[in-house]
Amino acid sequence: MENRLIEAGRVVNTHGIRGELKIEPWCDDPGLFLNIKKINIGNNEHRIKSARIHKNSVLVMIDGISSIDEAGPLIRETVYIERAEIKLDKGQYFIKDLIGLDVVNHEDSEPLGKLADVLKLPANDVYVVRGDKEYMVPAVKEFIREIDMESRVMRVFLIPGMCVAENSDKGD
């Protein structure tokens, strides 16, 4: 079942004395925090009073927190955003939803394995596919031919060098 909350970052520190939270964003665009009305930290929902981008972080003021002492206990907590608040463009997906997709060769539908991880690299993301072999597939249109979320299948185009390992741990 689809979870209504998406992990979006972590509170890494406070900023200033008025209880502003410094959040390390885990999303492609930290500007996402500028367009939402609430976040969840721990088991509590908080209304955002203000948000701004500062270097590689997002600084957020939330209702109910007005001092460094009140903000301190939130350090190291994961920040969640409601899925419904995030508008994805066509062809964009949450990593959480991609993990576990069946991955097949687009030419002959040969099963390659399951999408096990997404590596966030400077040039582009790389999909780690694990089955009998392990593949590293750049997440670009030249290699990702189709993502069918309804069928939970990703079709990929492979070239030599994408297979990085034979998996020997097949449950011996």
C-alpha positions in Angstrom: 0.0 0.0 0.0 1.2 3.5 -0.9 2.4 5.5 2.0 1.1 9.1 2.2 4.4 10.5 3.5 7.7 10.8 1.6 11.1 11.1 3.3 12.3 14.5 2.2 15.3 15.3 4.4 16.8 15.5 7.8 17.1 18.2 10.4 20.8 18.6 10.8 21.0 21.6 13.1 19.3 24.8 14.2 20.0 28.2 12.7 20.0 31.4 14.8 18.3 31.7 18.1 14.6 31.9 17.0 14.2 28.1 16.4 14.9 28.0 12.7 15.6 24.4 11.5 18.4 23.6 9.1 17.3 20.8 6.9 19.4 18.7 4.6 17.1 18.1 1.6 16.9 14.7 0.1 15.0 15.8 -3.0 16.3 16.9 -6.5 15.1 20.4 -5.9 15.4 22.0 -2.4 13.0 24.6 -3.7 10.3 22.0 -3.1 10.3 23.2 0.6 9.3 26.7 -0.6 6.1 25.5 -2.1 4.6 23.3 0.7 2.5 24.3 3.7 3.4 21.6 6.2 6.0 19.0 7.1 6.1 16.0 9.5 8.9 15.6 11.9 8.8 12.6 14.1 5.1 11.8 14.7 4.1 15.5 14.5 2.7 17.6 11.7 4.0 21.2 11.6 2.8 24.1 9.6 5.6 26.0 7.8 5.8 29.7 8.7 8.7 30.4 6.4 11.3 28.5 4.3 14.4 29.7 2.4 17.3 28.1 0.7 20.7 28.7 2.3 23.7 27.1 0.6 22.9 23.4 0.3 20.3 23.4 3.0 16.8 24.7 3.6 16.1 26.9 6.6 12.5 26.4 7.9 10.5 28.1 10.7 7.6 26.0 11.9 4.6 26.7 14.2 5.2 25.9 17.8 9.0 26.4 17.7 10.3 29.8 18.5 13.6 29.2 20.3 16.8 27.3 19.8 15.9 25.3 22.9 12.6 24.1 21.4 14.3 23.3 18.1 17.2 21.4 19.5 15.4 18.1 20.2 14.4 17.9 16.4 18.1 17.6 15.3 18.7 14.3 13.5 15.0 13.7 12.9 13.7 12.8 9.5 11.5 15.2 7.7 8.5 13.9 5.8 6.3 15.7 3.2 2.8 14.6 2.3 2.8 12.9 -1.1 -0.3 14.9 -2.1 1.6 18.2 -1.7 4.2 17.3 -4.3 3.4 17.7 -7.9 5.6 15.6 -10.2 5.9 16.3 -13.9 5.2 13.5 -16.4 8.0 11.0 -16.3 9.1 11.9 -12.8 8.8 9.4 -10.0 9.6 9.1 -6.3 12.6 6.9 -5.8 10.6 5.1 -3.1 8.1 4.0 -5.8 10.8 2.8 -8.3 12.6 0.5 -5.8 11.4 -3.0 -6.4 10.3 -2.6 -10.0 10.9 -5.6 -12.3 13.6 -4.7 -14.8 13.6 -6.3 -18.3 15.6 -5.9 -21.5 13.6 -3.8 -23.8 14.6 -5.8 -26.9 13.5 -9.3 -25.8 11.8 -8.7 -22.4 14.4 -10.9 -20.7 14.2 -10.4 -16.9 17.3 -8.7 -15.5 16.3 -8.4 -11.9 14.7 -5.8 -9.7 15.6 -2.2 -9.2 17.5 -2.3 -5.9 18.9 1.1 -5.4 19.2 4.6 -7.0 22.7 6.2 -6.8 22.6 10.0 -6.8 25.6 11.0 -8.9 26.6 14.4 -10.2 26.0 13.7 -13.9 22.8 11.7 -13.5 21.2 9.1 -11.3 22.2 5.5 -11.8 19.8 2.6 -11.3 21.3 -0.5 -9.6 19.5 -3.6 -10.9 20.1 -6.9 -9.1 19.2 -10.4 -10.3 21.5 -13.2 -11.4 23.8 -10.3 -12.4 24.1 -6.7 -11.2 23.7 -3.9 -13.6 24.4 -0.2 -13.3 22.1 1.6 -15.7 22.3 5.4 -16.1 18.8 6.9 -15.5 18.7 8.7 -18.9 16.2 8.3 -21.8 18.8 6.5 -24.0 18.8 3.6 -21.5 15.5 3.8 -19.7 13.0 3.0 -22.5 9.8 2.7 -20.5 8.6 2.8 -16.9 5.2 1.2 -16.5 4.2 1.9 -12.9 0.9 0.1 -13.3 2.6 -3.1 -14.3 5.6 -2.3 -12.1 8.0 -2.9 -15.0 11.0 -0.9 -16.3 12.3 -1.6 -19.7 16.0 -0.8 -20.3 18.5 -0.8 -23.1 21.8 -2.4 -22.2 25.3 -1.9 -23.6 28.5 -3.7 -22.8 29.9 -2.7 -19.5 26.7 -2.2 -17.6 26.9 -5.7 -16.1 29.2 -5.1 -13.2 29.0 -8.4 -11.2 27.7 -11.9 -11.2 25.6 -12.5 -8.1 26.7 -15.7 -6.4 24.4 -15.3 -3.4 21.4 -17.0 -4.9 20.3 -18.4 -1.6 22.8 -21.2 -1.2 
